[in-house]
Amino acid sequence: MTLIVETGGGASNSDAFCSLEYAAIYNSGHLDGELWLEEDVAVQEKAIRLATRRINDGWVFHGRRRSQQQALEWPRVGVRDQGGWVIPSNIIPTALRDATAELARRIVTDFNAGSLSDDSNTGAVKAVKLGPIGIEFDTLEGAKSQPEIPDDVASMLRHLGYQVRGESRMGTYIR
C-alpha cells in the first residue's frame, strides 16, 4: 500500500510525515543508512507509517491543527521554530520529517537485529472482524519494552511541542 504523505495541505487520509524518497536521502548520510537503503520498499513504508504514528500519537505539538478533518497532527497554526519564527501552516517542518525518517530507520534496524518482536501477537491491532470474530496484528510494532520515541529523536522535536509520557494523552472515557 503506497504511503499517503502529508505535504502541508491537511489531507484527511495521510499516513506519513515523510516520503520514501525523503527517508532515503536522510538515511543515506548515516552509518547504518545502508541497512535502510537495502530494505524492501514494503518494509520501509510500514516503518515510516509506524514512525509517523508513534510521533503523531506520542507528542503534543504547540499551536493547533490547521483543520479538524486532517488525519495527522500536522500541519499546524501558531507554531514557532527554534529561532522564534512562525512556521507556515502549509508545510511539514524539516525537523518533523527528519525525526520520522530517523525513527523509521531505527525501527527497521531494530527489527532486523531481533530487538523488535516478529511474533504476530505482539504488535498493534491492525484489523478487527466482528463476525466470525478475528483480530489481525501489525508485526512491525515493537515490543512494549521498546521506547516509543528515543530521547535523541525526541530532542529533534522538542521545539515543536512535548512528548507524552505514560499510557495515553486522551481524556476521560465517558459512557
C-alpha positions, 0 to 999 in steps of 0.5 A: 500500500503506497504511503499517503504523505502529508505535504502541508495541505491537511489531507484527511487520509495521510499516513506519513510525515515523510516520503520514501524518497525523503527517508532515503536521502536522510538515511543515506548520510548515516552509518547504518543508512545502508541497512535502510537503503537495502530494505524492501520498499514494503518494509520501509513504508510500514516503518515510516507509517509506524514512525509517523504514528508513534510521533503523531500519537506520542507528542503534543505539538504547540499551536493547533491543527490547521483543520479538524478533518486532517488525519495527522497532527500536522500541519499546524497554526501558531507554531514557532521554530527554534529561532522564534519564527512562525512556521507556515501552516502549509508545510511539514517542518524539516525537523518533523520529517527528519525525526520520522525518517530517523525513527523509521530507520531505527525501527527497521534496524531494530527489527532486523537485529531481533530487538523488535518482536516478529511474533504476530501477537505482539504488535498493534491491532491492525484489523478487527472482524466482528463476525466470525470474530478475528483480530489481525496484528501489525508485526512491525510494532515493537515490543512494549519494552521498546521506547516509543520515541528515543530521547535523541529523536525526541530532542529533534522535536522538542521545539515543536511541542512535548512528548507524552509520557505514560499510557495515553494523552486522551481524556476521560472515557465517558459512557 
